[in-house]
Amino acid sequence: MGNVDSIGNAIFQAGTLKLASKHATFMFHGVAISTTANEICTEKILVERLATVRSDQQRIANLIVEHTDLSDEVVNHFFLEAETKTARESHELGIVHEVREVTIPLGSQVISLAFNR
């Protein structure tokens, strides 16, 4: 109904019928890592971290490609450019099956997912 951002796109793709309200957006970006302010990185550590980022990113891209009409090249472009797509664009790209007003039945439990690493 609102924003599907970041790793939420991979979770969203687990649905069998993927609906979006007309004002929903889908934001894609690449995998990031955090470091401490005083961390010292050698070339070996940097290479290992880059390999981890690339591996995580490819795993997420594979999942999105498998469950949408997007190619690997398009998903990786979205990640590189931090692309945000409207509900209409997402429907045209096969990210969602249908754009329609979504209602939550009165009394339903609503859970907001926020991921921090």
A tleap script that builds the chain and sets N, CA, C and O, in Angstrom:
source leaprc.protein.ff14SB
mol = sequence {
  NMET GLY ASN VAL ASP SER ILE GLY ASN ALA
  ILE PHE GLN ALA GLY THR LEU LYS LEU ALA
  SER LYS HIE ALA THR PHE MET PHE HIE GLY
  VAL ALA ILE SER THR THR ALA ASN GLU ILE
  CYS THR GLU LYS ILE LEU VAL GLU ARG LEU
  ALA THR VAL ARG SER ASP GLN GLN ARG ILE
  ALA ASN LEU ILE VAL GLU HIE THR ASP LEU
  SER ASP GLU VAL VAL ASN HIE PHE PHE LEU
  GLU ALA GLU THR LYS THR ALA ARG GLU SER
  HIE GLU LEU GLY ILE VAL HIE GLU VAL ARG
  GLU VAL THR ILE PRO LEU GLY SER GLN VAL
  ILE SER LEU ALA PHE ASN CARG
}
set mol.1.N position { 0.815 -1.195 0.000 }
set mol.1.CA position { 0.000 0.000 0.000 }
set mol.1.C position { 0.854 1.253 0.000 }
set mol.1.O position { 0.395 2.315 -0.418 }
set mol.2.N position { 2.096 1.142 0.465 }
set mol.2.CA position { 2.979 2.298 0.528 }
set mol.2.C position { 4.246 2.027 -0.230 }
set mol.2.O position { 4.223 1.752 -1.429 }
set mol.3.N position { 5.357 2.106 0.473 }
set mol.3.CA position { 6.662 1.893 -0.144 }
set mol.3.C position { 7.137 0.471 0.088 }
set mol.3.O position { 7.005 -0.073 1.184 }
set mol.4.N position { 7.686 -0.116 -0.948 }
set mol.4.CA position { 8.420 -1.370 -0.822 }
set mol.4.C position { 9.852 -0.998 -1.182 }
set mol.4.O position { 10.148 -0.696 -2.339 }
set mol.5.N position { 10.732 -1.019 -0.198 }
set mol.5.CA position { 12.095 -0.545 -0.403 }
set mol.5.C position { 13.105 -1.632 -0.087 }
set mol.5.O position { 12.871 -2.522 0.730 }
set mol.6.N position { 14.241 -1.523 -0.770 }
set mol.6.CA position { 15.409 -2.296 -0.412 }
set mol.6.C position { 15.125 -3.797 -0.434 }
set mol.6.O position { 14.562 -4.307 -1.403 }
set mol.7.N position { 15.509 -4.502 0.626 }
set mol.7.CA position { 15.324 -5.957 0.696 }
set mol.7.C position { 13.845 -6.314 0.753 }
set mol.7.O position { 13.473 -7.465 0.525 }
set mol.8.N position { 12.999 -5.329 1.057 }
set mol.8.CA position { 11.553 -5.560 1.036 }
set mol.8.C position { 11.073 -6.033 -0.329 }
set mol.8.O position { 10.065 -6.734 -0.413 }
set mol.9.N position { 11.776 -5.662 -1.406 }
set mol.9.CA position { 11.413 -6.132 -2.739 }
set mol.9.C position { 11.550 -7.644 -2.859 }
set mol.9.O position { 10.717 -8.294 -3.492 }
set mol.10.N position { 12.578 -8.201 -2.267 }
set mol.10.CA position { 12.765 -9.656 -2.298 }
set mol.10.C position { 11.663 -10.340 -1.504 }
set mol.10.O position { 11.131 -11.360 -1.941 }
set mol.11.N position { 11.313 -9.796 -0.351 }
set mol.11.CA position { 10.244 -10.367 0.475 }
set mol.11.C position { 8.910 -10.245 -0.254 }
set mol.11.O position { 8.116 -11.185 -0.245 }
set mol.12.N position { 8.655 -9.103 -0.884 }
set mol.12.CA position { 7.421 -8.879 -1.636 }
set mol.12.C position { 7.242 -9.939 -2.715 }
set mol.12.O position { 6.120 -10.376 -2.973 }
set mol.13.N position { 8.327 -10.354 -3.343 }
set mol.13.CA position { 8.250 -11.323 -4.432 }
set mol.13.C position { 7.842 -12.719 -3.965 }
set mol.13.O position { 7.555 -13.584 -4.792 }
set mol.14.N position { 7.813 -12.947 -2.670 }
set mol.14.CA position { 7.378 -14.252 -2.146 }
set mol.14.C position { 5.873 -14.440 -2.300 }
set mol.14.O position { 5.368 -15.559 -2.198 }
set mol.15.N position { 5.157 -13.342 -2.546 }
set mol.15.CA position { 3.706 -13.429 -2.688 }
set mol.15.C position { 3.294 -14.156 -3.956 }
set mol.15.O position { 4.000 -14.119 -4.964 }
set mol.16.N position { 2.143 -14.819 -3.899 }
set mol.16.CA position { 1.633 -15.498 -5.089 }
set mol.16.C position { 0.792 -14.555 -5.941 }
set mol.16.O position { 0.772 -14.680 -7.166 }
set mol.17.N position { 0.101 -13.615 -5.309 }
set mol.17.CA position { -0.634 -12.571 -6.006 }
set mol.17.C position { -0.112 -11.249 -5.474 }
set mol.17.O position { -0.376 -10.884 -4.329 }
set mol.18.N position { 0.625 -10.537 -6.303 }
set mol.18.CA position { 1.287 -9.313 -5.864 }
set mol.18.C position { 0.486 -8.097 -6.336 }
set mol.18.O position { 0.408 -7.807 -7.529 }
set mol.19.N position { -0.106 -7.397 -5.369 }
set mol.19.CA position { -0.930 -6.234 -5.644 }
set mol.19.C position { -0.238 -4.982 -5.143 }
set mol.19.O position { 0.532 -5.023 -4.183 }
set mol.20.N position { -0.519 -3.870 -5.805 }
set mol.20.CA position { 0.006 -2.574 -5.365 }
set mol.20.C position { -1.103 -1.546 -5.481 }
set mol.20.O position { -1.867 -1.548 -6.447 }
set mol.21.N position { -1.188 -0.676 -4.500 }
set mol.21.CA position { -2.108 0.452 -4.623 }
set mol.21.C position { -1.501 1.442 -5.615 }
set mol.21.O position { -0.300 1.404 -5.883 }
set mol.22.N position { -2.336 2.326 -6.157 }
set mol.22.CA position { -1.858 3.198 -7.236 }
set mol.22.C position { -0.768 4.172 -6.789 }
set mol.22.O position { -0.049 4.712 -7.630 }
set mol.23.N position { -0.631 4.406 -5.488 }
set mol.23.CA position { 0.394 5.331 -5.007 }
set mol.23.C position { 1.634 4.621 -4.436 }
set mol.23.O position { 2.530 5.273 -3.899 }
set mol.24.N position { 1.682 3.316 -4.550 }
set mol.24.CA position { 2.818 2.552 -4.033 }
set mol.24.C position { 4.068 2.819 -4.871 }
set mol.24.O position { 3.975 3.151 -6.052 }
set mol.25.N position { 5.224 2.672 -4.252 }
set mol.25.CA position { 6.491 2.754 -4.970 }
set mol.25.C position { 7.367 1.573 -4.588 }
set mol.25.O position { 7.199 0.966 -3.531 }
set mol.26.N position { 8.297 1.264 -5.464 }
set mol.26.CA position { 9.238 0.161 -5.271 }
set mol.26.C position { 10.634 0.707 -5.511 }
set mol.26.O position { 10.961 1.113 -6.626 }
set mol.27.N position { 11.468 0.721 -4.460 }
set mol.27.CA position { 12.806 1.283 -4.554 }
set mol.27.C position { 13.845 0.159 -4.477 }
set mol.27.O position { 13.845 -0.658 -3.557 }
set mol.28.N position { 14.709 0.152 -5.458 }
set mol.28.CA position { 15.770 -0.857 -5.552 }
set mol.28.C position { 17.124 -0.168 -5.379 }
set mol.28.O position { 17.351 0.909 -5.932 }
set mol.29.N position { 18.006 -0.780 -4.624 }
set mol.29.CA position { 19.380 -0.284 -4.522 }
set mol.29.C position { 20.300 -1.449 -4.229 }
set mol.29.O position { 19.860 -2.513 -3.793 }
set mol.30.N position { 21.549 -1.242 -4.467 }
set mol.30.CA position { 22.532 -2.288 -4.232 }
set mol.30.C position { 22.784 -2.529 -2.753 }
set mol.30.O position { 22.365 -1.753 -1.894 }
set mol.31.N position { 23.469 -3.610 -2.486 }
set mol.31.CA position { 23.828 -3.995 -1.116 }
set mol.31.C position { 24.917 -3.059 -0.602 }
set mol.31.O position { 25.840 -2.700 -1.334 }
set mol.32.N position { 24.798 -2.676 0.651 }
set mol.32.CA position { 25.799 -1.805 1.289 }
set mol.32.C position { 26.329 -2.487 2.546 }
set mol.32.O position { 25.697 -3.382 3.106 }
set mol.33.N position { 27.485 -2.046 2.964 }
set mol.33.CA position { 28.043 -2.529 4.225 }
set mol.33.C position { 28.381 -1.327 5.095 }
set mol.33.O position { 28.623 -0.227 4.599 }
set mol.34.N position { 28.393 -1.555 6.376 }
set mol.34.CA position { 28.777 -0.512 7.329 }
set mol.34.C position { 30.130 -0.865 7.923 }
set mol.34.O position { 30.477 -2.036 8.079 }
set mol.35.N position { 30.875 0.163 8.246 }
set mol.35.CA position { 32.151 -0.046 8.923 }
set mol.35.C position { 32.214 0.878 10.130 }
set mol.35.O position { 31.433 1.821 10.251 }
set mol.36.N position { 33.133 0.597 10.996 }
set mol.36.CA position { 33.323 1.463 12.152 }
set mol.36.C position { 34.216 2.633 11.752 }
set mol.36.O position { 34.968 2.546 10.781 }
set mol.37.N position { 34.131 3.702 12.489 }
set mol.37.CA position { 34.894 4.914 12.164 }
set mol.37.C position { 36.401 4.667 12.162 }
set mol.37.O position { 37.119 5.258 11.356 }
set mol.38.N position { 36.882 3.818 13.036 }
set mol.38.CA position { 38.330 3.606 13.169 }
set mol.38.C position { 38.814 2.329 12.502 }
set mol.38.O position { 39.945 1.900 12.733 }
set mol.39.N position { 37.982 1.723 11.688 }
set mol.39.CA position { 38.360 0.458 11.059 }
set mol.39.C position { 39.458 0.687 10.018 }
set mol.39.O position { 39.406 1.624 9.222 }
set mol.40.N position { 40.432 -0.187 10.054 }
set mol.40.CA position { 41.509 -0.157 9.076 }
set mol.40.C position { 41.334 -1.373 8.181 }
set mol.40.O position { 41.222 -2.500 8.664 }
set mol.41.N position { 41.311 -1.141 6.874 }
set mol.41.CA position { 41.083 -2.234 5.930 }
set mol.41.C position { 42.310 -2.446 5.062 }
set mol.41.O position { 42.841 -1.510 4.463 }
set mol.42.N position { 42.738 -3.662 5.007 }
set mol.42.CA position { 43.805 -4.036 4.076 }
set mol.42.C position { 43.151 -4.373 2.733 }
set mol.42.O position { 41.928 -4.468 2.630 }
set mol.43.N position { 43.972 -4.548 1.728 }
set mol.43.CA position { 43.448 -4.937 0.416 }
set mol.43.C position { 42.675 -6.252 0.520 }
set mol.43.O position { 41.614 -6.403 -0.087 }
set mol.44.N position { 43.208 -7.203 1.290 }
set mol.44.CA position { 42.561 -8.504 1.454 }
set mol.44.C position { 41.168 -8.343 2.063 }
set mol.44.O position { 40.214 -8.969 1.601 }
set mol.45.N position { 41.048 -7.518 3.084 }
set mol.45.CA position { 39.748 -7.296 3.725 }
set mol.45.C position { 38.774 -6.634 2.745 }
set mol.45.O position { 37.607 -7.017 2.672 }
set mol.46.N position { 39.256 -5.645 1.996 }
set mol.46.CA position { 38.400 -4.962 1.028 }
set mol.46.C position { 37.915 -5.923 -0.063 }
set mol.46.O position { 36.748 -5.882 -0.452 }
set mol.47.N position { 38.800 -6.778 -0.550 }
set mol.47.CA position { 38.433 -7.757 -1.579 }
set mol.47.C position { 37.385 -8.727 -1.024 }
set mol.47.O position { 36.419 -9.063 -1.710 }
set mol.48.N position { 37.580 -9.172 0.215 }
set mol.48.CA position { 36.611 -10.082 0.843 }
set mol.48.C position { 35.251 -9.410 1.006 }
set mol.48.O position { 34.216 -10.021 0.742 }
set mol.49.N position { 35.255 -8.171 1.433 }
set mol.49.CA position { 33.986 -7.432 1.614 }
set mol.49.C position { 33.284 -7.216 0.283 }
set mol.49.O position { 32.066 -7.369 0.190 }
set mol.50.N position { 34.047 -6.862 -0.749 }
set mol.50.CA position { 33.465 -6.679 -2.071 }
set mol.50.C position { 32.845 -7.985 -2.568 }
set mol.50.O position { 31.757 -7.977 -3.145 }
set mol.51.N position { 33.522 -9.086 -2.349 }
set mol.51.CA position { 32.987 -10.389 -2.760 }
set mol.51.C position { 31.676 -10.689 -2.023 }
set mol.51.O position { 30.740 -11.226 -2.615 }
set mol.52.N position { 31.612 -10.349 -0.755 }
set mol.52.CA position { 30.394 -10.558 0.026 }
set mol.52.C position { 29.250 -9.691 -0.491 }
set mol.52.O position { 28.126 -10.170 -0.643 }
set mol.53.N position { 29.533 -8.422 -0.761 }
set mol.53.CA position { 28.511 -7.511 -1.298 }
set mol.53.C position { 28.010 -8.027 -2.638 }
set mol.53.O position { 26.802 -8.084 -2.870 }
set mol.54.N position { 28.916 -8.400 -3.509 }
set mol.54.CA position { 28.524 -8.898 -4.831 }
set mol.54.C position { 27.703 -10.180 -4.737 }
set mol.54.O position { 26.724 -10.349 -5.464 }
set mol.55.N position { 28.098 -11.075 -3.850 }
set mol.55.CA position { 27.375 -12.331 -3.665 }
set mol.55.C position { 25.958 -12.076 -3.149 }
set mol.55.O position { 24.991 -12.626 -3.676 }
set mol.56.N position { 25.842 -11.239 -2.113 }
set mol.56.CA position { 24.514 -10.905 -1.569 }
set mol.56.C position { 23.646 -10.244 -2.632 }
set mol.56.O position { 22.470 -10.576 -2.783 }
set mol.57.N position { 24.232 -9.316 -3.358 }
set mol.57.CA position { 23.484 -8.587 -4.375 }
set mol.57.C position { 23.019 -9.510 -5.492 }
set mol.57.O position { 21.888 -9.383 -5.961 }
set mol.58.N position { 23.858 -10.424 -5.921 }
set mol.58.CA position { 23.477 -11.348 -6.990 }
set mol.58.C position { 22.381 -12.301 -6.526 }
set mol.58.O position { 21.484 -12.637 -7.299 }
set mol.59.N position { 22.447 -12.733 -5.283 }
set mol.59.CA position { 21.413 -13.622 -4.729 }
set mol.59.C position { 20.050 -12.918 -4.734 }
set mol.59.O position { 19.037 -13.516 -5.097 }
set mol.60.N position { 20.037 -11.652 -4.330 }
set mol.60.CA position { 18.800 -10.872 -4.319 }
set mol.60.C position { 18.320 -10.643 -5.752 }
set mol.60.O position { 17.129 -10.774 -6.036 }
set mol.61.N position { 19.242 -10.302 -6.654 }
set mol.61.CA position { 18.884 -10.084 -8.060 }
set mol.61.C position { 18.290 -11.359 -8.660 }
set mol.61.O position { 17.295 -11.294 -9.383 }
set mol.62.N position { 18.881 -12.507 -8.373 }
set mol.62.CA position { 18.372 -13.779 -8.895 }
set mol.62.C position { 16.938 -14.024 -8.454 }
set mol.62.O position { 16.107 -14.465 -9.248 }
set mol.63.N position { 16.651 -13.741 -7.206 }
set mol.63.CA position { 15.298 -13.930 -6.686 }
set mol.63.C position { 14.313 -13.014 -7.408 }
set mol.63.O position { 13.232 -13.451 -7.804 }
set mol.64.N position { 14.681 -11.749 -7.578 }
set mol.64.CA position { 13.793 -10.795 -8.251 }
set mol.64.C position { 13.591 -11.199 -9.712 }
set mol.64.O position { 12.465 -11.157 -10.207 }
set mol.65.N position { 14.642 -11.583 -10.397 }
set mol.65.CA position { 14.548 -12.014 -11.796 }
set mol.65.C position { 13.631 -13.233 -11.907 }
set mol.65.O position { 12.803 -13.308 -12.814 }
set mol.66.N position { 13.777 -14.176 -10.995 }
set mol.66.CA position { 12.985 -15.410 -11.021 }
set mol.66.C position { 11.485 -15.143 -10.863 }
set mol.66.O position { 10.668 -15.890 -11.401 }
set mol.67.N position { 11.120 -14.098 -10.137 }
set mol.67.CA position { 9.711 -13.861 -9.811 }
set mol.67.C position { 9.095 -12.650 -10.510 }
set mol.67.O position { 7.981 -12.251 -10.173 }
set mol.68.N position { 9.802 -12.060 -11.478 }
set mol.68.CA position { 9.282 -10.910 -12.225 }
set mol.68.C position { 9.576 -11.115 -13.702 }
set mol.68.O position { 10.076 -12.165 -14.107 }
set mol.69.N position { 9.263 -10.110 -14.496 }
set mol.69.CA position { 9.607 -10.129 -15.919 }
set mol.69.C position { 10.911 -9.384 -16.185 }
set mol.69.O position { 11.230 -9.100 -17.340 }
set mol.70.N position { 11.663 -9.065 -15.147 }
set mol.70.CA position { 12.906 -8.310 -15.283 }
set mol.70.C position { 14.077 -9.219 -15.615 }
set mol.70.O position { 14.123 -10.370 -15.182 }
set mol.71.N position { 15.018 -8.698 -16.382 }
set mol.71.CA position { 16.260 -9.433 -16.664 }
set mol.71.C position { 17.291 -9.114 -15.589 }
set mol.71.O position { 17.145 -8.152 -14.834 }
set mol.72.N position { 18.323 -9.929 -15.532 }
set mol.72.CA position { 19.421 -9.704 -14.596 }
set mol.72.C position { 20.072 -8.346 -14.856 }
set mol.72.O position { 20.429 -7.638 -13.914 }
set mol.73.N position { 20.227 -7.981 -16.123 }
set mol.73.CA position { 20.842 -6.706 -16.476 }
set mol.73.C position { 20.015 -5.530 -15.961 }
set mol.73.O position { 20.567 -4.556 -15.449 }
set mol.74.N position { 18.694 -5.621 -16.096 }
set mol.74.CA position { 17.817 -4.543 -15.636 }
set mol.74.C position { 17.859 -4.420 -14.121 }
set mol.74.O position { 17.958 -3.313 -13.594 }
set mol.75.N position { 17.785 -5.531 -13.422 }
set mol.75.CA position { 17.817 -5.497 -11.950 }
set mol.75.C position { 19.139 -4.911 -11.468 }
set mol.75.O position { 19.154 -4.086 -10.555 }
set mol.76.N position { 20.239 -5.326 -12.068 }
set mol.76.CA position { 21.537 -4.786 -11.654 }
set mol.76.C position { 21.642 -3.294 -11.960 }
set mol.76.O position { 22.286 -2.559 -11.212 }
set mol.77.N position { 21.026 -2.839 -13.036 }
set mol.77.CA position { 20.978 -1.402 -13.335 }
set mol.77.C position { 20.171 -0.679 -12.246 }
set mol.77.O position { 20.587 0.375 -11.766 }
set mol.78.N position { 19.031 -1.239 -11.860 }
set mol.78.CA position { 18.233 -0.658 -10.776 }
set mol.78.C position { 19.083 -0.529 -9.516 }
set mol.78.O position { 19.058 0.507 -8.853 }
set mol.79.N position { 19.833 -1.579 -9.185 }
set mol.79.CA position { 20.675 -1.566 -7.986 }
set mol.79.C position { 21.738 -0.477 -8.080 }
set mol.79.O position { 21.965 0.260 -7.121 }
set mol.80.N position { 22.377 -0.379 -9.220 }
set mol.80.CA position { 23.460 0.591 -9.402 }
set mol.80.C position { 22.942 2.023 -9.340 }
set mol.80.O position { 23.603 2.895 -8.776 }
set mol.81.N position { 21.774 2.274 -9.910 }
set mol.81.CA position { 21.234 3.626 -9.990 }
set mol.81.C position { 20.263 3.966 -8.865 }
set mol.81.O position { 19.739 5.079 -8.826 }
set mol.82.N position { 20.010 3.031 -7.950 }
set mol.82.CA position { 19.034 3.220 -6.870 }
set mol.82.C position { 17.689 3.664 -7.453 }
set mol.82.O position { 17.171 4.727 -7.113 }
set mol.83.N position { 17.143 2.840 -8.324 }
set mol.83.CA position { 15.913 3.144 -9.048 }
set mol.83.C position { 14.672 2.995 -8.165 }
set mol.83.O position { 14.561 2.047 -7.387 }
set mol.84.N position { 13.747 3.939 -8.296 }
set mol.84.CA position { 12.431 3.834 -7.665 }
set mol.84.C position { 11.399 3.781 -8.772 }
set mol.84.O position { 11.425 4.597 -9.693 }
set mol.85.N position { 10.491 2.824 -8.686 }
set mol.85.CA position { 9.460 2.631 -9.698 }
set mol.85.C position { 8.082 2.873 -9.088 }
set mol.85.O position { 7.817 2.501 -7.945 }
set mol.86.N position { 7.214 3.505 -9.877 }
set mol.86.CA position { 5.833 3.714 -9.450 }
set mol.86.C position { 5.076 2.393 -9.556 }
set mol.86.O position { 5.583 1.413 -10.102 }
set mol.87.N position { 3.872 2.384 -9.031 }
set mol.87.CA position { 3.035 1.187 -9.125 }
set mol.87.C position { 2.769 0.841 -10.592 }
set mol.87.O position { 2.837 -0.322 -10.988 }
set mol.88.N position { 2.469 1.854 -11.380 }
set mol.88.CA position { 2.190 1.623 -12.803 }
set mol.88.C position { 3.412 1.040 -13.516 }
set mol.88.O position { 3.298 0.062 -14.254 }
set mol.89.N position { 4.578 1.644 -13.291 }
set mol.89.CA position { 5.809 1.131 -13.895 }
set mol.89.C position { 6.077 -0.299 -13.418 }
set mol.89.O position { 6.501 -1.151 -14.198 }
set mol.90.N position { 5.829 -0.551 -12.139 }
set mol.90.CA position { 6.069 -1.877 -11.576 }
set mol.90.C position { 5.157 -2.916 -12.211 }
set mol.90.O position { 5.563 -4.059 -12.421 }
set mol.91.N position { 3.935 -2.524 -12.513 }
set mol.91.CA position { 3.013 -3.434 -13.203 }
set mol.91.C position { 3.520 -3.720 -14.613 }
set mol.91.O position { 3.548 -4.873 -15.043 }
set mol.92.N position { 3.920 -2.679 -15.330 }
set mol.92.CA position { 4.431 -2.843 -16.694 }
set mol.92.C position { 5.686 -3.716 -16.727 }
set mol.92.O position { 5.927 -4.422 -17.706 }
set mol.93.N position { 6.481 -3.668 -15.664 }
set mol.93.CA position { 7.724 -4.445 -15.585 }
set mol.93.C position { 7.518 -5.851 -15.016 }
set mol.93.O position { 8.461 -6.639 -14.953 }
set mol.94.N position { 6.291 -6.163 -14.604 }
set mol.94.CA position { 6.023 -7.495 -14.061 }
set mol.94.C position { 6.432 -7.660 -12.617 }
set mol.94.O position { 6.540 -8.789 -12.137 }
set mol.95.N position { 6.664 -6.570 -11.907 }
set mol.95.CA position { 7.011 -6.636 -10.485 }
set mol.95.C position { 5.758 -6.911 -9.669 }
set mol.95.O position { 5.807 -7.615 -8.660 }
set mol.96.N position { 4.628 -6.350 -10.112 }
set mol.96.CA position { 3.324 -6.600 -9.482 }
set mol.96.C position { 2.370 -7.149 -10.537 }
set mol.96.O position { 2.513 -6.870 -11.727 }
set mol.97.N position { 1.399 -7.931 -10.082 }
set mol.97.CA position { 0.409 -8.488 -10.995 }
set mol.97.C position { -0.689 -7.491 -11.342 }
set mol.97.O position { -1.214 -7.485 -12.456 }
set mol.98.N position { -1.025 -6.648 -10.370 }
set mol.98.CA position { -2.157 -5.752 -10.576 }
set mol.98.C position { -2.015 -4.515 -9.707 }
set mol.98.O position { -1.526 -4.582 -8.579 }
set mol.99.N position { -2.452 -3.381 -10.248 }
set mol.99.CA position { -2.528 -2.144 -9.479 }
set mol.99.C position { -4.005 -1.894 -9.213 }
set mol.99.O position { -4.799 -1.750 -10.142 }
set mol.100.N position { -4.362 -1.843 -7.944 }
set mol.100.CA position { -5.741 -1.572 -7.543 }
set mol.100.C position { -5.745 -1.097 -6.112 }
set mol.100.O position { -4.772 -1.271 -5.378 }
set mol.101.N position { -6.825 -0.509 -5.734 }
set mol.101.CA position { -6.924 -0.079 -4.346 }
set mol.101.C position { -6.992 -1.309 -3.455 }
set mol.101.O position { -7.812 -2.206 -3.654 }
set mol.102.N position { -6.124 -1.322 -2.487 }
set mol.102.CA position { -6.026 -2.443 -1.568 }
set mol.102.C position { -6.625 -2.008 -0.244 }
set mol.102.O position { -6.293 -0.943 0.277 }
set mol.103.N position { -7.496 -2.823 0.291 }
set mol.103.CA position { -8.086 -2.507 1.591 }
set mol.103.C position { -7.689 -3.582 2.593 }
set mol.103.O position { -7.581 -4.764 2.264 }
set mol.104.N position { -7.483 -3.143 3.796 }
set mol.104.CA position { -7.161 -4.068 4.881 }
set mol.104.C position { -8.421 -4.214 5.721 }
set mol.104.O position { -8.939 -3.222 6.234 }
set mol.105.N position { -8.918 -5.432 5.867 }
set mol.105.CA position { -10.138 -5.630 6.648 }
set mol.105.C position { -9.978 -5.102 8.073 }
set mol.105.O position { -8.925 -5.257 8.690 }
set mol.106.N position { -11.031 -4.481 8.580 }
set mol.106.CA position { -11.044 -3.944 9.930 }
set mol.106.C position { -10.639 -5.026 10.924 }
set mol.106.O position { -11.148 -6.145 10.872 }
set mol.107.N position { -9.735 -4.695 11.815 }
set mol.107.CA position { -9.288 -5.631 12.842 }
set mol.107.C position { -8.110 -6.489 12.444 }
set mol.107.O position { -7.614 -7.272 13.254 }
set mol.108.N position { -7.648 -6.357 11.198 }
set mol.108.CA position { -6.498 -7.149 10.749 }
set mol.108.C position { -5.233 -6.668 11.429 }
set mol.108.O position { -5.090 -5.484 11.734 }
set mol.109.N position { -4.325 -7.584 11.662 }
set mol.109.CA position { -3.025 -7.226 12.226 }
set mol.109.C position { -2.144 -6.684 11.108 }
set mol.109.O position { -2.023 -7.311 10.056 }
set mol.110.N position { -1.533 -5.535 11.324 }
set mol.110.CA position { -0.644 -4.917 10.351 }
set mol.110.C position { 0.757 -4.906 10.945 }
set mol.110.O position { 0.964 -4.462 12.074 }
set mol.111.N position { 1.697 -5.393 10.182 }
set mol.111.CA position { 3.086 -5.469 10.642 }
set mol.111.C position { 3.967 -4.663 9.699 }
set mol.111.O position { 3.938 -4.869 8.485 }
set mol.112.N position { 4.736 -3.762 10.247 }
set mol.112.CA position { 5.694 -3.002 9.464 }
set mol.112.C position { 7.062 -3.639 9.639 }
set mol.112.O position { 7.509 -3.860 10.765 }
set mol.113.N position { 7.721 -3.934 8.541 }
set mol.113.CA position { 9.044 -4.538 8.607 }
set mol.113.C position { 10.098 -3.487 8.310 }
set mol.113.O position { 10.040 -2.814 7.281 }
set mol.114.N position { 11.051 -3.348 9.201 }
set mol.114.CA position { 12.176 -2.434 9.005 }
set mol.114.C position { 13.438 -3.199 9.349 }
set mol.114.O position { 13.569 -3.731 10.451 }
set mol.115.N position { 14.363 -3.256 8.411 }
set mol.115.CA position { 15.587 -4.029 8.607 }
set mol.115.C position { 16.769 -3.112 8.817 }
set mol.115.O position { 16.970 -2.157 8.067 }
set mol.116.N position { 17.549 -3.404 9.838 }
set mol.116.CA position { 18.783 -2.681 10.110 }
set mol.116.C position { 19.891 -3.707 10.233 }
set mol.116.O position { 19.703 -4.766 10.831 }
set mol.117.N position { 21.009 -3.401 9.685 }
set mol.117.CA position { 22.151 -4.323 9.758 }
set mol.117.C position { 23.131 -3.842 10.769 }
set mol.117.O position { 24.162 -4.480 10.980 }
savepdb mol mol.pdb
quit
